[in-house]
Amino acid sequence: MAHKYAQFELERRWLLAKLPDALQNSPDYQLIEDRYITGTPLRLRRMTDASGQVTALKLTQKYQAADQTAYATTITNFYLDEASYVLLETLPAQLLVKRRYKLEDGRFQFSIDQFQGQLQGLVLAEIEQPDLDSLAQIPHPTFATCEVTEDPRFTGGELVKLTETQCQQLFQELCN
């Protein structure tokens, strides 16, 4: 059961072999820095556009309730001012950095995440829909290798724990 201010997030995720050609030199992206706060289900996020302008600062709690499938999670977002963000940024956390692009494929718009740092080379696509029926209707994207929605290793809270070597091993396991 969701708390009063929580929402359901309904999404699917796919692994990509590489960033799609249409996005290779695109200046249209958001840089996302996620700090997964140690020992909590909390994520501190800074979103910056390609020009360096901060577009969002937020604290998020995201979890999967016992009665939810891999396609549905419960999420609560708190939007922050700079001072609050700076204070929370001092908490111990693991950092995950990625560029997020938007890509149209047919009548659907996907978010494409190109990871940096220890996850360099990892590219994921995701799409959200308002209900599970709509989500189920989305065909496998032409640019994707395989669907990873039901693989818990491809959630941000798990990805942030991987070393570069573990990330490469995971990619090889799924793509070969």
Secondary structure as GFF3:
##gff-version 3
##sequence-region A 1 176
A	DSSP	beta_strand	7	16	.	.	.	ID=ss1
A	DSSP	three_ten_helix	21	23	.	.	.	ID=ss2
A	DSSP	beta_strand	30	37	.	.	.	ID=ss3
A	DSSP	beta_strand	42	49	.	.	.	ID=ss4
A	DSSP	beta_strand	54	63	.	.	.	ID=ss5
A	DSSP	beta_strand	72	79	.	.	.	ID=ss6
A	DSSP	alpha_helix	82	88	.	.	.	ID=ss7
A	DSSP	beta_strand	93	105	.	.	.	ID=ss8
A	DSSP	beta_strand	108	115	.	.	.	ID=ss9
A	DSSP	three_ten_helix	117	119	.	.	.	ID=ss10
A	DSSP	beta_strand	123	128	.	.	.	ID=ss11
A	DSSP	alpha_helix	132	136	.	.	.	ID=ss12
A	DSSP	beta_strand	146	147	.	.	.	ID=ss13
A	DSSP	three_ten_helix	152	154	.	.	.	ID=ss14
A	DSSP	alpha_helix	156	159	.	.	.	ID=ss15
A	DSSP	alpha_helix	164	175	.	.	.	ID=ss16
###
